[in-house]
Amino acid sequence: MTGLKAIKWDLPDPFTLEILVVDADTDELGHANNVVYVRWLEDISWAHVKSLGMTWELHEATGKAMAITRTEIDYLASANPGDQLVLGTWLTGFDGRFRSARQFQLVRPADGKTLMRAVSTHACVDLKTQRPSRAPKEFADIMKAATVAGGKGL
């Protein structure tokens, strides 16, 4: 995406995912459906934690995972078929035990417009019981090191 407006990120150094909006992403209104935005948040979240070393193999080895407990999305402008977008994310909170927070920003570089902002919170759960569980040391070390100051935390 060269020759496009510089992106004004809400926080420094986001982990990013490039997205091309396709016809299948749209609804009757002709713009990207809200369910698709949630899928994009899920896609970038997994890509980000994997890049940090929280692979599925680590989840299986520890028997733990971070499950979404809340997602808050502000839809600011429409994404349309053919739009090339960049979704950024940051880990913005970790309580050192159970809970973490993540922030998102979706930008259309062609005009520099932010289309969506979101925040999600997560709780560590045991994979077998699906009950809350203390985050294993491996998760805690990764999340502490990756948490960005200044965002919407817990």
HELIX and SHEET records of a PDB file:
HELIX    1   1 ASP A   23  ASP A   25  5                                   3    
HELIX    2   2 ASN A   34  LEU A   52  1                                  19    
HELIX    3   3 TRP A   56  THR A   62  1                                   7    
HELIX    4   4 LYS A  137  ALA A  146  1                                  10    
SHEET    1   A 5 PHE A  15  LEU A  20  0                                        
SHEET    2   A 5 GLN A  84  PHE A  94 -1                                        
SHEET    3   A 5 ARG A  99  ARG A 108 -1                                        
SHEET    4   A 5 LYS A 113  ASP A 126 -1                                        
SHEET    5   A 5 LYS A  64  TYR A  75 -1                                        
END                                                                             
